[in-house]
Amino acid sequence: MHLDELRESRLEIVLRLGRAAEYKDTETGYHVLRMSHYAGILGRVIGQHPDWVDDLLAAAPMHDIGKIGIPDSILTKPGKLTPEEWAVMKTHPVIGAEIIGQHSDSMLRMAYNSAITHHEKWDGSGYPRGLKGEEIPLEGRLVAVADVFDALTSVRPYKRPWSNEEAVDFITSEAGRHFDPQVVEAFVRALPELLEVQKVYAD
């Protein structure tokens, strides 16, 4: 098989695994498309090589694959989670990393890193490992902003969609706490392009 065909087949498998997580969650396929494009745009704006950005676009849809291992009663609960339920929910990054596994392939390595670090926070208060600052791989820091922006501006069983203005205000206010300040700066610069993606892939 030609190398391009191998890459295409690998990408198809990754995208389908990303879609598998949606069947367990209340999010739509458009969430995965939007947030992966957001992440790719942020990677480009922050100055990453086009090949790196392509890998991120392919890897980002797998960030929540670990939700396959979370009970439906928790994933689709319309109200606030109990402390016990929240502890279960917080295991999904580790489950995702275990599903993807460790690979030498750059894109699959990025998928692994995105899955296990997208809930880490710049100030070290995130989970599952309490990583801080640049201990968090760049792909995890980019996916974190992309994922939160889309989650805030989308309908969920437990919340109304926020306006874009509210979501932008929240993300900028969390620079240096939840989010990498450089990624937030790239987010603000890229906002017109992000809003175009939001329109194209509206639910």
C-alpha positions as CSV (number, residue, x, y, z in Angstrom):
1,M,0.0,0.0,0.0
2,H,1.3,3.5,-0.9
3,L,2.3,5.8,2.0
4,D,-0.5,8.3,1.2
5,E,-3.0,5.5,1.3
6,L,-1.7,4.3,4.6
7,R,-2.0,7.8,6.0
8,E,-5.6,8.2,4.6
9,S,-6.7,4.8,6.1
10,R,-5.1,5.7,9.5
11,L,-6.9,9.1,9.4
12,E,-10.2,7.4,8.6
13,I,-9.8,5.1,11.6
14,V,-8.9,8.0,13.9
15,L,-12.0,10.0,12.7
16,R,-14.3,7.0,13.2
17,L,-12.9,6.4,16.7
18,G,-13.6,10.1,17.4
19,R,-17.2,9.6,16.2
20,A,-17.6,6.5,18.4
21,A,-17.3,8.7,21.5
22,E,-20.2,10.9,20.2
23,Y,-22.6,7.9,20.5
24,K,-21.9,7.9,24.2
25,D,-22.2,11.6,24.6
26,T,-24.7,14.4,24.1
27,E,-22.4,16.2,21.8
28,T,-22.9,16.2,18.0
29,G,-20.5,15.3,15.2
30,Y,-20.3,19.0,14.5
31,H,-18.7,19.5,17.9
32,V,-15.8,17.3,16.9
33,L,-15.5,19.1,13.5
34,R,-15.6,22.6,15.0
35,M,-13.2,22.0,17.8
36,S,-10.6,20.2,15.7
37,H,-10.7,23.1,13.1
38,Y,-10.5,25.6,16.0
39,A,-7.4,23.7,17.3
40,G,-5.8,23.6,13.9
41,I,-6.4,27.3,13.3
42,L,-4.9,28.1,16.7
43,G,-1.9,25.9,15.9
44,R,-1.3,27.8,12.7
45,V,-1.8,31.2,14.3
46,I,0.7,30.4,17.1
47,G,3.3,29.6,14.4
48,Q,3.4,25.8,14.1
49,H,4.6,24.0,10.9
50,P,1.8,23.1,8.5
51,D,2.6,19.3,8.9
52,W,2.2,19.7,12.7
53,V,-1.1,21.5,12.2
54,D,-2.3,18.7,9.9
55,D,-1.5,16.1,12.5
56,L,-3.4,18.2,15.1
57,L,-6.5,18.4,12.9
58,A,-6.4,14.6,12.6
59,A,-5.7,14.0,16.2
60,A,-8.0,16.4,17.9
61,P,-11.2,14.4,17.2
62,M,-10.0,11.7,19.6
63,H,-9.6,14.0,22.6
64,D,-12.8,12.7,24.3
65,I,-12.6,9.0,23.1
66,G,-12.3,8.0,26.8
67,K,-15.9,9.0,27.3
68,I,-16.7,5.5,25.9
69,G,-15.8,4.2,29.3
70,I,-18.1,6.6,31.3
71,P,-21.6,5.4,32.2
72,D,-24.5,7.0,30.2
73,S,-26.2,8.0,33.5
74,I,-23.3,10.3,34.1
75,L,-22.6,11.5,30.6
76,T,-26.3,12.5,29.9
77,K,-27.3,13.6,33.4
78,P,-29.2,16.9,33.0
79,G,-28.2,18.2,36.5
80,K,-25.1,18.8,38.4
81,L,-22.9,15.7,39.0
82,T,-22.4,14.4,42.5
83,P,-18.8,14.4,43.8
84,E,-18.7,10.6,43.2
85,E,-20.0,11.0,39.6
86,W,-17.5,13.8,39.0
87,A,-14.7,11.5,40.1
88,V,-15.8,9.0,37.5
89,M,-16.1,11.6,34.8
90,K,-12.6,12.8,35.5
91,T,-11.2,9.4,34.5
92,H,-12.1,9.8,30.9
93,P,-8.7,11.4,29.9
94,V,-6.8,8.4,31.2
95,I,-9.3,5.9,29.6
96,G,-8.8,7.8,26.3
97,A,-5.0,7.6,26.5
98,E,-5.2,3.9,27.3
99,I,-7.5,3.3,24.2
100,I,-5.1,5.2,21.9
101,G,-1.9,3.9,23.4
102,Q,1.7,4.9,23.0
103,H,2.9,5.2,19.4
104,S,6.0,6.4,17.5
105,D,3.7,7.9,14.8
106,S,3.5,11.7,15.3
107,M,-0.2,12.0,14.8
108,L,-1.1,9.1,17.1
109,R,1.3,10.5,19.7
110,M,-0.5,13.8,19.4
111,A,-3.9,12.1,19.8
112,Y,-2.6,10.4,23.0
113,N,-1.3,13.7,24.4
114,S,-4.6,15.6,23.5
115,A,-6.7,12.9,25.2
116,I,-4.7,12.8,28.4
117,T,-4.0,16.5,28.8
118,H,-7.0,18.5,27.5
119,H,-8.3,19.0,31.0
120,E,-5.0,20.1,32.5
121,K,-4.7,23.8,33.4
122,W,-1.9,26.3,33.0
123,D,-1.8,26.9,36.8
124,G,-1.5,23.2,37.6
125,S,-5.1,22.9,39.0
126,G,-6.4,20.6,36.2
127,Y,-6.6,16.8,35.9
128,P,-5.7,14.0,35.7
129,R,-2.0,14.7,36.5
130,G,-2.0,18.3,37.7
131,L,0.5,19.4,35.0
132,K,1.5,23.0,35.0
133,G,2.6,25.5,32.3
134,E,4.7,24.0,29.5
135,E,4.6,20.6,31.2
136,I,1.4,20.4,29.3
137,P,2.1,19.5,25.6
138,L,1.2,22.3,23.2
139,E,-1.5,20.2,21.5
140,G,-3.2,19.7,24.9
141,R,-3.1,23.5,25.5
142,L,-4.6,24.2,22.1
143,V,-7.3,21.5,22.3
144,A,-8.3,22.8,25.8
145,V,-9.1,26.3,24.4
146,A,-10.8,24.9,21.3
147,D,-12.9,22.4,23.3
148,V,-14.0,24.9,26.0
149,F,-14.9,27.6,23.4
150,D,-17.1,25.1,21.6
151,A,-18.6,23.6,24.7
152,L,-19.5,27.0,26.1
153,T,-21.2,28.1,22.9
154,S,-23.2,24.9,22.4
155,V,-26.3,23.5,24.0
156,R,-25.8,20.8,26.7
157,P,-28.3,19.0,28.8
158,Y,-27.0,20.9,31.9
159,K,-26.7,24.4,30.4
160,R,-27.8,27.0,27.9
161,P,-25.4,28.0,25.1
162,W,-23.3,31.0,26.0
163,S,-23.0,33.9,23.5
164,N,-19.7,34.2,21.7
165,E,-19.0,37.4,23.6
166,E,-19.6,35.6,27.0
167,A,-17.3,32.7,25.9
168,V,-14.6,35.0,24.7
169,D,-14.7,37.0,27.9
170,F,-14.4,33.8,29.9
171,I,-11.5,32.5,27.9
172,T,-9.6,35.7,28.1
173,S,-10.2,36.1,31.8
174,E,-8.7,32.6,32.3
175,A,-5.4,33.3,30.6
176,G,-2.7,32.4,33.0
177,R,-5.0,30.3,35.1
178,H,-6.9,27.7,33.0
179,F,-5.3,28.5,29.7
180,D,-1.8,29.2,28.3
181,P,-1.7,33.0,27.8
182,Q,0.0,32.6,24.4
183,V,-2.8,30.3,23.2
184,V,-5.4,32.8,24.4
185,E,-3.6,35.6,22.5
186,A,-3.7,33.4,19.4
187,F,-7.4,32.7,20.1
188,V,-8.2,36.5,20.2
189,R,-6.3,37.1,16.9
190,A,-7.9,34.1,15.2
191,L,-11.5,34.9,16.4
192,P,-12.9,36.0,13.0
193,E,-11.7,32.8,11.4
194,L,-13.0,30.7,14.3
195,L,-16.4,32.3,14.0
196,E,-16.5,31.4,10.3
197,V,-15.9,27.8,11.2
198,Q,-18.7,28.1,13.8
199,K,-21.1,29.2,11.1
200,V,-20.1,26.6,8.5
201,Y,-20.5,23.7,11.0
202,A,-23.5,25.0,13.0
203,D,-25.6,22.3,14.6
